């Protein structure tokens, strides 16, 4: 099983991710603001369902690589590290719309859920993120790699779902705040980008 210090570090990092407004959060806020809290919650649930899919894919791929080849694991590790740094640089330099709710039309909860699932499942960036992020907290000496990945994935999904529900419930006020405070949206990208870059460096230095 995952040791307590690794688990606490993982939870702290994930909480930082899910409560700093990112694409999933802004989508949830946009849906909730335009169509109500129920639709916002459905959007968050759809994102969570998509993340479950990516967790399973990461479990199968990463565990097989770790179990069979140190060389392949190193290749995946460095590719993942480079990708995280790339995401970080993109987030730092990319311009974010000051009004994330602009142009969002009202839809039903069912349609919002299906769209969110499809968007998340078909997002290659999410798949690569899971492949790059989860291995940082896996320690083969702690037992089953598959079980560790499953635990990490479930925690990520649950914390992500919790955050989107919180944002959906308070979407009205949050949406107004984001629209009136473009600096918040601008700087959140730089904060997230810094975290991505730091994780990429950490992953590159990690030993198998």
LOTORFI-119390 format. One record per residue (C-alpha): x, y, z; residue number from 1; residue in three letters. Coordinates in nm, 4 decimals, padded with zeros to 6 digits. Each point is the difference from the previous one (the first is absolute). Layout:
REM LOTORFI-119390
X:Y:Z:NUM:ALA
...
END
This chain:
REM LOTORFI-119390
00.0000:00.0000:00.0000:1:UNK
00.0970:00.3663:-00.0366:2:UNK
00.1963:00.1350:00.2948:3:UNK
-00.1590:00.2815:00.1998:4:UNK
00.2501:00.2724:-00.0916:5:UNK
-00.0385:-00.0685:-00.3735:6:UNK
-00.3779:-00.0098:00.0342:7:UNK
-00.0113:00.3311:00.1882:8:UNK
00.2264:00.1652:-00.2583:9:UNK
-00.2198:-00.1341:-00.2801:10:UNK
-00.3221:00.1253:00.1593:11:UNK
00.1548:00.3439:00.0585:12:UNK
00.1115:00.0285:-00.3633:13:UNK
-00.3344:-00.1223:-00.1371:14:UNK
-00.1914:00.2431:00.2220:15:UNK
00.2153:00.2766:-00.1438:16:UNK
-00.0867:-00.1135:-00.3509:17:UNK
-00.3727:-00.0422:00.0412:18:UNK
-00.0623:00.3203:00.1936:19:UNK
00.2039:00.2243:-00.2312:20:UNK
-00.2369:00.0904:-00.2849:21:UNK
00.0943:-00.2070:-00.3032:22:UNK
-00.1834:-00.1144:-00.3153:23:UNK
-00.2319:-00.2442:00.1816:24:UNK
-00.0801:00.2559:00.2689:25:UNK
-00.0682:00.2777:-00.2490:26:UNK
-00.2198:-00.2308:-00.2090:27:UNK
-00.1968:-00.0965:00.3105:28:UNK
-00.0381:00.3634:00.1029:29:UNK
-00.1106:00.0958:-00.3504:30:UNK
-00.2613:-00.2774:-00.0128:31:UNK
-00.1298:00.0718:00.3504:32:UNK
-00.0181:00.3732:-00.0648:33:UNK
-00.1897:-00.0410:-00.3257:34:UNK
-00.2174:-00.3009:00.0864:35:UNK
-00.0082:-00.0359:00.3794:36:UNK
00.1694:-00.1947:00.2767:37:UNK
-00.1447:-00.3359:-00.1099:38:UNK
00.1580:00.0329:-00.3439:39:UNK
00.3251:00.1151:00.1596:40:UNK
00.0047:-00.3085:00.2208:41:UNK
-00.0778:-00.2200:-00.3010:42:UNK
00.2945:00.1549:-00.1834:43:UNK
00.2286:-00.0700:00.2960:44:UNK
-00.1261:-00.3587:00.0155:45:UNK
00.0705:-00.0402:-00.3711:46:UNK
00.3561:00.1252:00.0422:47:UNK
00.0456:-00.2421:00.2919:48:UNK
-00.1311:-00.2899:-00.2116:49:UNK
00.2476:00.0890:-00.2729:50:UNK
00.2801:00.0074:00.2560:51:UNK
-00.0979:-00.3497:00.1156:52:UNK
00.0539:-00.1188:-00.3572:53:UNK
00.3440:00.1631:-00.0131:54:UNK
00.0879:-00.1470:00.3402:55:UNK
-00.0764:-00.3516:-00.1253:56:UNK
00.2043:00.0579:-00.3154:57:UNK
00.2898:00.1328:00.2067:58:UNK
-00.0221:-00.2959:00.2383:59:UNK
00.0249:-00.2517:-00.2816:60:UNK
00.2766:00.1778:-00.1907:61:UNK
00.2181:00.1223:00.2857:62:UNK
-00.0157:-00.3197:00.2039:63:UNK
00.0987:-00.2080:-00.3043:64:UNK
00.2935:00.2304:-00.0771:65:UNK
00.1269:00.0077:00.3587:66:UNK
-00.0284:-00.3754:00.0290:67:UNK
00.1785:-00.0899:-00.3232:68:UNK
00.2640:00.2544:-00.0939:69:UNK
00.2137:00.2507:00.1870:70:UNK
00.1005:00.1534:-00.3335:71:UNK
-00.3587:00.0503:-00.1151:72:UNK
-00.0899:00.1442:00.3380:73:UNK
00.2845:00.2511:-00.0319:74:UNK
-00.1138:00.0965:-00.3494:75:UNK
-00.3580:00.0539:00.1178:76:UNK
00.1286:00.1893:00.3029:77:UNK
00.2024:00.2472:-00.2061:78:UNK
-00.2762:00.0415:-00.2568:79:UNK
-00.2445:00.0653:00.2839:80:UNK
00.2377:00.2471:00.1631:81:UNK
00.0480:00.1861:-00.3280:82:UNK
-00.3746:00.0069:-00.0563:83:UNK
-00.0687:00.1415:00.3473:84:UNK
00.2591:00.2738:-00.0549:85:UNK
-00.1579:00.0694:-00.3410:86:UNK
-00.3435:00.0302:00.1608:87:UNK
00.1472:00.2301:00.2613:88:UNK
00.1600:00.2315:-00.2543:89:UNK
-00.3198:00.0041:-00.2069:90:UNK
-00.2078:00.0866:00.3072:91:UNK
00.2401:00.2792:00.0945:92:UNK
00.0090:00.1691:-00.3410:93:UNK
-00.3521:-00.0815:-00.1224:94:UNK
-00.2623:00.2722:00.0124:95:UNK
-00.3171:-00.0967:00.1866:96:UNK
-00.3356:00.1623:-00.0847:97:UNK
-00.1044:00.2481:00.2652:98:UNK
-00.3584:-00.1237:-00.0281:99:UNK
-00.0083:-00.3828:00.0130:100:UNK
-00.3799:-00.0123:-00.0184:101:UNK
-00.0353:00.1954:-00.3221:102:UNK
-00.1798:-00.1802:-00.2817:103:UNK
-00.1184:-00.2943:00.2129:104:UNK
-00.3559:-00.1063:-00.0748:105:UNK
-00.2462:-00.1560:00.2434:106:UNK
-00.0286:-00.3804:-00.0330:107:UNK
-00.1477:-00.2940:00.1939:108:UNK
00.1865:-00.1831:00.2762:109:UNK
00.0071:-00.3219:-00.2026:110:UNK
00.1474:00.1683:-00.3047:111:UNK
00.2519:00.1885:00.2162:112:UNK
00.1100:-00.3299:00.1579:113:UNK
00.0417:-00.1757:-00.3350:114:UNK
00.1900:00.2906:-00.1507:115:UNK
00.2322:00.0213:00.3010:116:UNK
00.0722:-00.3768:-00.0100:117:UNK
00.0710:00.0061:-00.3720:118:UNK
00.2136:00.3127:00.0233:119:UNK
00.2090:-00.1451:00.2831:120:UNK
00.0384:-00.3492:-00.1501:121:UNK
00.1029:00.1353:-00.3402:122:UNK
00.2459:00.2511:00.1438:123:UNK
00.3516:-00.1366:-00.0676:124:UNK
00.1444:00.2591:00.2361:125:UNK
-00.1915:-00.1551:00.2894:126:UNK
00.1229:-00.3483:-00.0907:127:UNK
00.3606:00.1183:-00.0171:128:UNK
-00.0421:00.1933:00.3240:129:UNK
-00.1114:-00.3129:00.1866:130:UNK
00.2858:-00.2000:-00.1509:131:UNK
00.2469:00.2688:00.1066:132:UNK
-00.1467:00.0878:00.3402:133:UNK
-00.0973:-00.3248:00.1721:134:UNK
00.3394:-00.1795:-00.0260:135:UNK
00.1623:00.2689:00.2147:136:UNK
-00.1788:-00.1394:00.3042:137:UNK
00.0379:-00.3711:-00.0756:138:UNK
00.2650:-00.1926:00.1906:139:UNK
00.0466:-00.3610:-00.1235:140:UNK
00.1483:-00.0941:00.3365:141:UNK
-00.3326:00.0884:00.1657:142:UNK
-00.1825:-00.2907:-00.1626:143:UNK
-00.2403:-00.0384:-00.2907:144:UNK
00.0553:00.2751:-00.2578:145:UNK
-00.3522:-00.0556:-00.1340:146:UNK
-00.1523:00.0502:00.3447:147:UNK
00.2030:00.3149:00.0605:148:UNK
-00.1047:00.1462:-00.3355:149:UNK
-00.3632:-00.0867:00.0656:150:UNK
00.0125:00.1675:00.3426:151:UNK
00.1654:00.3132:-00.1405:152:UNK
-00.2471:00.0158:-00.2866:153:UNK
-00.3044:-00.0378:00.2258:154:UNK
00.1288:00.2742:00.2305:155:UNK
00.0589:00.2296:-00.2974:156:UNK
-00.3486:-00.0630:-00.1401:157:UNK
-00.1752:00.0474:00.3360:158:UNK
00.1859:00.3205:00.0852:159:UNK
-00.0609:00.1313:-00.3503:160:UNK
-00.3702:-00.0794:00.0246:161:UNK
-00.0197:00.1643:00.3414:162:UNK
00.1630:00.3176:-00.1308:163:UNK
-00.2302:00.0247:-00.3027:164:UNK
-00.3057:-00.0446:00.2220:165:UNK
00.1254:00.2794:00.2262:166:UNK
00.0558:00.2252:-00.2999:167:UNK
-00.3335:-00.0936:-00.1574:168:UNK
-00.1930:00.0798:00.3176:169:UNK
00.1665:00.3399:00.0262:170:UNK
00.0181:00.0582:-00.3756:171:UNK
-00.2115:00.3125:-00.0041:172:UNK
00.2269:00.1934:00.2312:173:UNK
00.3166:-00.1591:-00.1375:174:UNK
-00.0974:00.0736:-00.3591:175:UNK
-00.0621:00.3639:00.0854:176:UNK
00.3296:00.0177:00.1886:177:UNK
00.1974:-00.1452:-00.2902:178:UNK
-00.1648:00.2345:-00.2484:179:UNK
00.0752:00.3040:00.2151:180:UNK
00.3534:-00.1099:00.0906:181:UNK
00.1857:-00.0965:-00.3181:182:UNK
00.3294:00.0036:00.1913:183:UNK
-00.1172:-00.3090:00.1937:184:UNK
-00.0489:-00.1941:-00.3228:185:UNK
00.3258:00.1347:-00.1405:186:UNK
00.2136:-00.0942:00.2994:187:UNK
-00.1603:-00.3381:00.0644:188:UNK
00.1567:-00.1210:-00.3247:189:UNK
00.3421:00.1082:00.1188:190:UNK
-00.0477:-00.1711:00.3373:191:UNK
-00.1141:-00.3239:-00.1628:192:UNK
00.2843:00.0269:-00.2506:193:UNK
00.2550:00.0334:00.2783:194:UNK
-00.1390:-00.3113:00.1700:195:UNK
00.0148:-00.1965:-00.3259:196:UNK
00.3625:00.1019:-00.0611:197:UNK
00.1003:-00.0933:00.3545:198:UNK
-00.1676:-00.3395:-00.0332:199:UNK
00.1732:-00.0576:-00.3318:200:UNK
00.3413:00.0660:00.1529:201:UNK
-00.0857:-00.2223:00.2970:202:UNK
-00.1072:-00.2818:-00.2308:203:UNK
00.3191:00.0245:-00.2064:204:UNK
00.2142:-00.0329:00.3143:205:UNK
-00.2008:-00.2889:00.1457:206:UNK
00.1643:-00.3412:00.0140:207:UNK
-00.1832:-00.3189:-00.0950:208:UNK
END
